[in-house]
Amino acid sequence: MSISKKAHSTLNLVNNDLLETPDKKPTNHHAIKSNKQEESAIKEPMVVDVSTYNHPPNLQKLIPVSHIFGAYKRVKNVITRTPTQKSMKLSEYFGANVYIKREDLQIVRSYKLRGAYNKIISIPESERHRTVFCSSAGNHAQGVAYVCNLLKINCVIYMPTNTPSIKFNAVKSWGKQYVQIELVGDTFDESFKASKERCNNENGIYVHAFDDEKIVEGQGTIAVEILEDIPEDQIDFVFFPVGGGGCGAGISSYFKQVHPETILIGVEPEGSPSMYEAIKQQKVVELETINTFVDGAAIKKSGAIPFEILNSVLKDIILIPEGHVCTTMMKLFNEEGILVEPAGALAIAALDRFKDEIRGKTVVCLISGSNNDLGRMTDIRMLSEIQQGLQYYMFVNFFQKPGALKQFIIQCLGPTDEITNLEYTRKNNREKGPALVGVKVKKPQDFEAIKNKMEELKITHRILQPNQEIFKMLL
């Protein structure tokens, strides 16, 4: 049994009030959870039916097909022509023809190269002496770095301080001597503000990650390839991840004009619902706080250009819990041998919610990237098990008497239950004291038996949920 130093420090933040006031509910930036939700690890995705706002679709908001195809002619000799593969396992599981567009196989291991090249190659020769600036959580930065090295243009790239090392090192590798990296802020949005200010002060050229028509045109070339790869079938659904919205806006613009029957579904992480909230409120909004775990889609404020497009043509936008994203990542690796980053799993993670609608249909899911740090796999596995109801972390208020911990282990845990974490210090001057306990069970209902036993023994507890601030101490 072990606990990290960060988890150990959580006990310093806990008191009896936290444990003994079950009516006190944690909040996040966009919802208040009920007691029932607080106790349940398995959460259902939330969906907004965008078509209630955009009927009929406003096609004037879209990027013209000629612009996207023009971008395709510019980028096709620079990018990798990634495959659109039929997944036999996903097709069998959902009773549908499920294809995956493999942008994880792109040169920089994400689709971002498309938009970056289309934007930067459009800079006139006479202006290329100016420094290019951008901000990115990683994938856009790699695309910009690759293009600036290719075209011999100097650039300064701002990245959040929590950027995975694999992405930071890749940016340096792709950009070589043409790239300078600045680590600023905890989120993309903080990094963006700093980079934009410096760009303005130094008369640079800004290459936005998503809120730029040239970027959207470049990302839209994904749709050109999808329709070339599956010409013989009616494509009924396309699922794509949404962060700032540039990729989805490009794909949607092309499909809605060339293949208007296709239903378009945007997918966001639950902890970063910037486009979801923008569509609900019918305006671009800036969230106060976000969960940055799905770093490739963790945006406080979606792009204005993508919002106008997606708000015009999407059928639905769905929020996927981070734990379900992790479960999808694990399944993709174990069953398909595909290693993706969290944002790269979003589109496929949404299929469970639409299993009835897609049965017998042809579906395309975009795997947007694979720049994942293997050092995160322990956290990914943990969040996946929490989402499935197989792993629980809780503060347990033990009576401060000899044998209290032994009683919990012997009388509350079943023969297949396992303690994965334990931090407990006995306090002789108090009637009760908190312990941080991690428990793994074979099936979700086993934990109900543990809770019932604890209730019989009058042992109070508080389950920790991934959306709580204190839970971050475990990651």
N, C-alpha and C positions, 0 to 999 in steps of 0.2 A: 504494500500500500504506500502510495507516495502522493505528494502534492507539490506543485511548483511554488517558487518564491512569491510569484504574483498572487497565486491563490491563497498562500499563507497570509498575505497582507490584507486579504478581504475580511479576515476575522477582526481586524482592527476597525472595520467600518460597520460592524454588526453590534446591535444591542438587543436587549429583551423586547424593546418596543417593536423592532422589525419583525421579531418572531411571534410575538403574542398579540398582534393587532391585525388579524386576517382581513378586516374590512378595509385596510389601507391598500389601495390598488396602485401598482406601478403604471406610469404613463409613458407613451412615446410621442413622436412628433405628430401623429395623425390619427391616433385611436386610443381609447381607454378600454382595457381588457376586463372582461367579467371574471368573477371567481372561477367559473367553469373553464373559461379559456385559459386562465392562469395555471390551472392544474393539468390541463391537457397539453401534451407535447405535439400531437398531430393536428396541424392546422390546415384549413381549406384555403386555397387561393382565392383572392378577391378579384372580381371582374367588373369592368365598366363597359356597357354596350355603347360604343362610340357612335353607332349608326343612329341612335336617338338624337344626336346633335347634328349629324352631317347628312341628313336625308332631304333632298338628293345630294350626292357628292358634288363639291365645288371643284371642278376640274381646272378652273383658272388658277388655282393655287399651286398646281403641279409643275415640276421641272419638265420642260418639253422633251419628248422622245428624241428629237434631233440633237438636243444638247447632251443627253446621256449617251447616245450612240456616238456622237463626236468624241466624248470622253473615252469611250471604249476604244476607238481607233487610236487615241493618243497613248493609252496605258497598256494595250494588249501586248506590245513587244517588250515591256518592262516587267510586268507582273508574271506570276505563274498562273497558267490556266487551270484552276483547281477543279477537281471532279465533282459532279453531282451524283452521288452513289445511292443505290437502293440498299437500305438496311433490311436484310432478311429477318433479323430478330425483332426489330421494331415493327416491321410489317406484319409478322405473324402475331405478335403480342396484341396489336391494336386492330387486327383484321382490316388493314388498309395498305395501300402502296406508299410506304414512307421513304422518302429520299432525304439525304443529308448533303448539304452544300458545304464542302470541306475547306473553308477558309483557314482552318488550322494548319493547312499544308501550304499556305501562302509563303512567300519569301521571308517576310518578317513575322511569320506565324500568326498573322491576323489580316483582316480585310483592309486595315487602315492605310496600307500602301497605295491603294487605288485612289482615294481622295487626295492624299498628300501629293502624289505625283501630278494628278490633274490640276491641282491648285498651283504648285510651284513651277511646273513647266509653262504655265500661262503667264508667269511674270515676264515682262519684256526684257530682252537682253540688256537694254540701257539701264534697267533698274536692278540688275542682279548683283551690283556692287554693295547694295544695302543688306544689312543683316536680317535674316529671317528669325522671327520669334514664335514660339508656341508654348503651350502648357499641356500636360498630359499625365494620366495615371500610368502610362507605359506604352500602349500599343500605337497610339498616334505619334508619340515621340519617336518610336522606332521607324515608322514610316517616313517621318520628316527627316530623321537622321540619314536614312538610306538614300533618300532623294537628294539631299544637300550634298552628300559625299559624291553621288553620281554626277551631279551638275556642278560640283566645285563651288558651292555657295556656303558662306559662313552662317551658322545658326546658333541661337541660344535657346536651350530647352529647359523650361521650368517643370519640375515634378514634385508631387507631394512627398513629405518626409517618410511616409509609410509605404512608399513604392516597393514592391517585391524586388529583391536583389537581382533576380533573373532578368527583369525588365530594365533595371538601371544599367546592368552590365551589357545587355544587348544594345542599348542606345549608344553607349560608348564604342562598342565594337562596330556597329553599322556606320556611325558618323565619323569615326577616326578623328583626324586633326581639324575637321570642319565644325565640330560640335563642342559647345561648352554647356555643361549641365549645372543647374542651380536647384537645390532641394529646398523648397519653401512651402510652409503650410501643411495642415493635416488632411486637406481634401483638395480635389481638383479645382474647386471654385476659389479657394484661397490662393492656390498656385496661379490660377488664371489671372486674378486681379493684379498680382505682383508682376507677372510677365507682361501684361497689357500696359501697365504704367511705365515699365522700362522701355518697352517698344516705342511708346509715344514720345518719351524723352529723348530717345536716340534715333528717331526717324527711321525705324525699322519697318519691315513688312510682316504683318501678323498672319499666321496660318492657323485659323481656328480649328478646333478638333471636330466641330459638327455644325456650327451656325454660319455656314458660308455656302453659297450656291455651287461653287466649283467643287467643294468637298462633297456635297450631296450628289452632284453629277457623277463624280468618281465612284462613290459607293454604289450608285445605281447600276454600274456595269455588272454587278453580281447578278442582277435580274436578267440582263442580256444573255449571260452564260447559262443560267437556269433554263430559260426558254429554248436555247439552242440544244441543250442536253436532253430535254424531255419534250420533243416536238410532237410525239405521237399520242401523248396523253393529255386529257383535260386536267390541268392543275387546279384542284379544288380549294386548297388551303396553302398559304405560306405563313410560317411562323418565324419571327426574327426578334433578337434582343433589342431593347431600347435603353439607352443611357441618356445622352444628349439628344438622340433621335436622328442623326444624320444618315446612318445606314438605312434605317427603316424608311425614312423619307425618300431616299433614292430608289430603293426597291419598290416602294408603293407607287411612286410617280410612274415608273416604267410599266408595272403590271396593270395599274388601273387604266392606262391608255392603250396598251397592247393586248391585254388579256383581262378585260374588266370583270369577267365572271368570277375570277379568283377572289376568295375571301382572305383578307389580310388581318393577321393577329400580331399585335405588339406585346412583348413580354418584358416586364421589369422585375428587379428584386424587390421584395416587400419592404426592405429597410431603406430603399431609395426611390420612392414613388413620384419622381418629379413630373414625368409626362402624365402619369395617371391623375395626379392632382391638378395639373394644368387643364386636362380635358374635362375633369369634373367641374372645375371652376370657370372653364371657358376663357382662360387667360394664362399666360406664363407666370408661374409663381416660384418663389425661392423658399425652399424648405429650411427650417431652423437647424435641424440636425438630420444626419443620415447615418446609416450603417455602411461602412466602407468595405465590408467583407467581400462582396462581389465588386471588386475594385474597378473592373472594366466597364461597369454600368452605374457607378456610384457618383451621381451628379445631383447637386442641390437645385440647379435651375436648368431646365431643358432649353434647347435652342428655339428662338422665335421662328426661324424659317422652317425647321422640322415640325414644330407645333402646328403651324398653319397647314402643312401638308397632311400630317397624320390625323389631325382633327377633321380633315375633309374626307378622308378615304378609309380609315380603319373601320373594321367591324367591331373588334373588341380590343381592349388592352387589359392585361391580366398581371396581377402581382403574385410572384412565387416566393414562398418562405425560403430563407437562406438554407435551412436544413434540407428542404426538398431539392434545392439546387445541388447540394453536396451528395445526396443520395443518387441523383442522376449522374453526377460525375463518377461516382464509384461504379455504377452499373455500366456506363460507357466504357470504362477501363477494363472491368472484369469480363464483360460479355462481348465487347466489340474491339478491345485492344486500342481504344482511342483515348488519349490523355488530353483533356481540355482544361482551360481555365474556368473559373466559376461563371463568368459572363457567357462563355462559349456553350455552357450547358443549359442556358435559360430557355431557348426555344424548344428543345426536346423535353425539358421539365414540364412545359405547359401541356403536353399531349394528354397527360392523365386527366386533366380537367375537361378536355374536349373529346374523350374517348368515344362517347356516343355519337357526336356530330361527325367524326372523321371515319367511322366504320364504313368500309367499302369505298372510300374516297382516295384520291391521290394527294399526298401531302409533301411539302418541302419544308425542312427545318434548316436554318442557317447555324452552323457551328462557326462562331465568329472569330475564335482564336484559341491558342494553346500555350500562351506564355504564363505557365503556372509554376510557382516555386514548390518543389517537392517537399521543402521543409514545412509546408502548410498541411501536408496530408494527414497529420495527426489531428489537427483541428477540423479538417474536412470530415474525417471519419467520425469524430465526436459529434459534430452538428448533425450528421446524417443519422446517427443512432438516436439522438434526441428527437429528431423529427419523426422517426419511426416508432417512438415510444419504447425504446430499448435501453436508453441511458438517461439517468436523472441525476441532477445535482441539487442538493437542498441543504439549508441550514436546519439542523436538528437541535432542539432545546433539551438537553439531557439534565436529569436530576443530578446534582453534585453529591453523589453518594457512591461508596464502593460497589463495583459490579454493574453500574448503570450501562456502560458500553457493552459489557459482556452480555447483559440481558437483551440489549437491542440486537446484537448479532445472532444470538441463539434463538430468541423468541420471535423476532420480526422477519428475519431472512429465511427464505426457502432453500432447499438443497441445491438448486441451480442458480440462485442469485449470487452476485459477486460484488464485493466492495472494490471499487476502482480507485477511489481517493478518500483520504480521511485526514482531517486536521482537528485535533481535539486536545485542549488543555484544561485540566481539572482546576476549578477555583474553589478553595475551601471556604471562602468568606461569602459565597453566594448560594442561593437555593438551586438555581439553574444556570447553565452556561451553554453557549452555542458551539456546535461543531459543524464543520463543512464536510459533507458526506457525498460521495459519488457512488451510485449503485447501477449495476448493469443487470438486466433481466433477459430471459430467453424469449418472452413474448409480453406484449403490453399489459395484458390482464394480470400478470404476475405482480406488477407494482401495486395494483389495487389491493392485493392480499397484504402487502407490506404496510400500506397506509392503514388498513383496517386493524392490523396488529398494533401499530403505533397508537391508534386511537384508543384501543382497549387498555393500553398501558399508560395512557395520558401523556404520551410523548408528542409535544407539538413540533411542527416543522413548517418550513416555507420553501417551496420549490423555486429554483432559479430558472428563469426563461432567457433565451438568447437575446431578446430585445431589451433586457434590463441593463442599465449602465454597469451595475456591479458584476454582471456576467463577463464583461470584457476582461476582468482580472484573471479569468481562467484561460484565455486565449493567448 
